[in-house]
C-alpha cells in the first residue's frame, strides 16, 4: 500500500510547522485530518514519524529520513507538471554556474540533478567561490549565473538577483539544554550561555550585525567554518548557536539530537537566490535554468523577489 499525495503533503506541513494546529490552518483542513494522515503513514511505514511533546511535534530520526524523501517527491511532481510542456529537450548550451560553500553543500545538489535530468542538452560547469569572487565573476562574465546568499549581495548596481527562498534563523540547542523550558527565548537569554560561532559564507559578520542592534553580545567560545562541527558541539551541549533552517538537521554525526527554538527578538532571515550580470544578455540555457529554479523552489507565483 502506497501513501497518497494528500498524506504526504499533510505530513510535510506538520514537519514544517511543528504543530498540528498550524499545519491544519496552512492546509485549510481540520486537525483530525492531519492526525489521521500521519497515523496512516506511521502504520504503513511501521515507524513513529514524530515525537509528540507538549510544545509541538518533533521529527524522529525515521521521520527526518522520510521528510527528505517526501519533499523530493512533491518537488518532482511539481516540476513534472510545470515543465512537461516547455520543450526542455530543445534547449542547448553551456552554463558556468558558481555557488558559495554553504549552498554547494546544503541547497544546490538536488536541484542541479533534477535540472540535468530535465534539460539533458545543457552542460553545467560548476565553480565554488566566495561571495566577493562570485560578484566579480558575474560582472566580468566568467560566471553566467550564480547561487549565493542574496542578503549579502553588495554590488546591486551591476548585478541582478532573484531571491528564491528566505530561510529563518533559529536557536540551536541540545535536547537537555535549560532554555528548552523557556516559553520565550531572547538575546538576553542566549548571551548567558557559551556560543558556537559559524564563520563560513560571512555568517559571523551577519550574526555580529544583528547582535550589534541589541544591548548584548554572544559569549563566543569557539569559531569554526564547519557546520557539522557546530552541529556536534551543540548536540553535545558544549554551546548554543543561531543558524538558518536551511542548514539544520536534527541529528549530529554521532546520533545526538539538536533542537531548535524561535527567538522572541527579531533575527533576519537568510535569503538564498540567483545572481547574474545586469549588462549581459542571458542565454536560452541560463533563462531555462533560472525559470527551472523559480518553479522548483517557489512554485507559488509572487513568492520570489526579483531585481
VENFEN-V796938 format. One record per residue. SS is DSSP state (hx for helix, st for strand, lp for the rest). PHI is phi in radians with two decimals (* if undefined). PSI is psi as a letter, one per 30 degrees, with the letter a starting at -180 (none if undefined). Layout:
BEGIN
SS,PHI,PSI ; SS,PHI,PSI
END
This chain:
BEGIN
lp,*,k ; lp,-1.84,k ; lp,-1.23,l ; lp,-1.56,l ; hx,-1.10,e ; hx,-1.11,e ; hx,-1.08,e ; hx,-1.13,e ; hx,-1.14,e ; hx,-1.15,e ; hx,-1.09,e ; hx,-1.08,e ; hx,-1.06,e ; hx,-1.21,e ; hx,-1.10,e ; hx,-1.23,e ; hx,-1.42,e ; lp,1.42,f ; lp,-2.54,k ; hx,-1.12,e ; hx,-1.10,e ; hx,-1.20,e ; hx,-1.12,e ; hx,-1.10,e ; hx,-1.12,e ; hx,-1.15,e ; hx,-1.65,f ; lp,1.06,h ; lp,-2.34,l ; lp,-1.37,l ; hx,-1.13,e ; hx,-1.13,e ; hx,-1.13,e ; hx,-1.17,e ; hx,-1.12,e ; hx,-1.13,e ; hx,-1.09,e ; hx,-1.16,e ; hx,-1.07,e ; hx,-1.11,e ; hx,-1.12,e ; hx,-1.11,e ; hx,-1.15,e ; hx,-1.14,e ; hx,-1.46,f ; lp,1.06,h ; lp,-2.50,l ; lp,-1.54,k ; lp,-1.56,f ; st,-2.31,l ; st,-1.72,j ; st,-1.45,j ; st,-2.19,l ; lp,-1.00,e ; lp,-1.64,g ; st,2.66,a ; st,-1.91,k ; st,-1.97,k ; st,-1.14,k ; lp,-1.36,l ; hx,-1.04,e ; hx,-1.14,e ; hx,-1.13,e ; hx,-1.14,e ; hx,-1.10,e ; hx,-1.16,e ; hx,-1.04,e ; hx,-1.05,e ; hx,-1.22,e ; hx,-1.12,e ; hx,-1.13,e ; hx,-1.11,e ; hx,-1.07,e ; hx,-1.10,e ; hx,-1.10,e ; hx,-1.05,e ; hx,-1.14,e ; hx,-1.07,e ; hx,-1.15,e ; hx,-1.08,e ; hx,-1.20,e ; hx,-1.49,f ; hx,-1.87,f ; lp,-1.08,f ; lp,-1.78,g ; lp,-1.71,g ; lp,1.09,h ; hx,-1.03,e ; hx,-1.19,f ; hx,-1.54,f ; lp,-1.52,k ; lp,-2.25,l ; st,2.47,a ; st,-2.21,k ; st,-2.11,k ; st,-1.68,j ; st,-1.96,j ; st,-1.72,l ; st,-2.74,l ; lp,-1.39,l ; hx,-1.02,e ; hx,-1.09,e ; hx,-1.23,e ; hx,-1.10,e ; hx,-1.64,f ; hx,-2.15,f ; lp,-2.38,e ; hx,-1.26,e ; hx,-0.85,e ; hx,-1.13,e ; hx,-1.20,e ; hx,-1.11,e ; hx,-1.08,e ; hx,-1.25,e ; hx,-1.11,e ; hx,-1.11,e ; hx,-1.24,e ; hx,-1.40,e ; lp,-2.18,i ; lp,-1.14,f ; lp,-1.65,g ; st,-1.78,k ; st,-1.65,k ; st,-2.00,k ; st,-1.72,k ; st,-1.80,k ; st,-2.40,k ; st,-1.67,k ; lp,-2.68,l ; lp,-1.31,l ; hx,-0.95,e ; hx,-1.11,e ; hx,-1.23,e ; hx,-1.11,e ; hx,-1.05,e ; hx,-1.11,e ; hx,-1.19,e ; hx,-1.16,e ; hx,-1.16,e ; hx,-1.32,f ; lp,1.68,g ; lp,-1.15,e ; lp,-2.02,k ; lp,-1.29,e ; st,-2.77,l ; st,-2.60,k ; st,-1.62,k ; st,-2.78,l ; st,-1.39,j ; hx,-1.16,f ; hx,-1.20,f ; hx,-1.76,f ; lp,-1.08,k ; lp,-1.71,e ; lp,-1.50,i ; lp,-1.47,f ; lp,-1.32,e ; lp,-1.82,f ; st,-2.13,k ; st,-1.60,l ; st,-2.51,l ; st,-2.34,j ; st,-1.39,k ; st,-1.59,e ; st,-2.74,l ; st,-2.02,j ; st,-1.68,j ; lp,-1.17,k ; st,-1.70,k ; st,-2.35,l ; st,-1.37,k ; st,-1.77,k ; st,-2.71,l ; st,-1.29,l ; lp,-1.27,f ; lp,-2.00,g ; lp,-1.27,k ; hx,-1.03,e ; hx,-1.20,f ; hx,-1.09,f ; hx,-1.46,f ; lp,-1.34,k ; lp,-1.19,e ; lp,-2.33,k ; lp,-2.06,k ; lp,-2.06,l ; hx,-1.06,e ; hx,-1.03,e ; hx,-1.12,e ; hx,-1.07,e ; lp,-1.15,f ; lp,-1.45,f ; lp,-2.13,l ; st,-0.98,k ; st,-2.14,k ; st,-1.75,k ; st,-1.82,j ; st,-1.40,k ; lp,-1.95,f ; hx,-1.12,k ; hx,0.93,h ; hx,1.07,g ; hx,-1.07,e ; hx,-1.21,e ; hx,-1.13,e ; hx,-1.09,e ; hx,-1.07,e ; hx,-1.12,e ; hx,-1.10,e ; hx,-1.38,f ; hx,-1.16,e ; lp,-1.16,f ; lp,-1.50,g ; lp,-2.09,l ; lp,-1.36,g ; lp,-2.03,l ; lp,-2.40,k ; lp,-1.21,k ; st,-1.51,i ; st,-1.26,k ; st,-1.90,f ; st,-2.75,k ; st,-2.07,k ; st,-2.61,l ; lp,-1.60,f ; lp,-1.74,j ; hx,-1.13,e ; hx,-1.14,e ; hx,-1.12,e ; hx,-1.02,e ; hx,-1.06,e ; hx,-1.17,e ; hx,-1.13,e ; hx,-1.17,e ; hx,-1.05,e ; lp,-1.59,g ; lp,1.14,h ; lp,-1.49,f ; lp,-3.07,a ; st,-2.19,l ; st,-2.74,l ; st,-2.11,j ; st,-2.48,l ; st,-1.41,l ; hx,-1.12,f ; hx,-1.07,e ; hx,-1.73,g ; lp,-1.31,k ; lp,-2.35,k ; lp,-1.32,f ; st,-2.21,k ; lp,-1.38,l ; lp,-1.09,f ; lp,-1.62,g ; lp,1.51,g ; lp,-1.70,k ; st,-1.57,k ; st,-1.92,k ; st,-1.69,l ; st,-2.26,k ; st,-2.46,k ; lp,-1.25,l ; lp,-1.74,k ; lp,-1.20,e ; lp,-1.40,l ; lp,-1.24,k ; lp,-2.23,k ; lp,-1.14,k ; lp,-1.32,l ; st,-1.70,j ; st,-1.50,k ; st,-2.09,k ; st,-3.02,a ; st,-1.88,k ; st,-2.31,k ; st,-2.73,l ; st,-1.28,k ; lp,-1.21,f ; lp,-1.73,g ; lp,-2.05,k ; lp,-1.27,k ; lp,-1.40,k ; lp,-1.30,l ; hx,-1.06,e ; hx,-1.15,e ; hx,-1.16,e ; hx,-1.04,e ; hx,-1.12,e ; hx,-1.15,e ; hx,-1.10,e ; hx,-1.14,e ; hx,-1.04,e ; hx,-1.17,e ; hx,-1.09,e ; hx,-1.22,e ; hx,-1.33,e ; hx,-1.56,e ; lp,-2.25,i ; lp,-1.11,f ; lp,-1.48,k ; lp,-1.09,k ; lp,1.56,f ; lp,-1.54,f ; lp,-1.75,k ; st,-1.71,k ; st,-2.08,l ; lp,-2.61,none
END
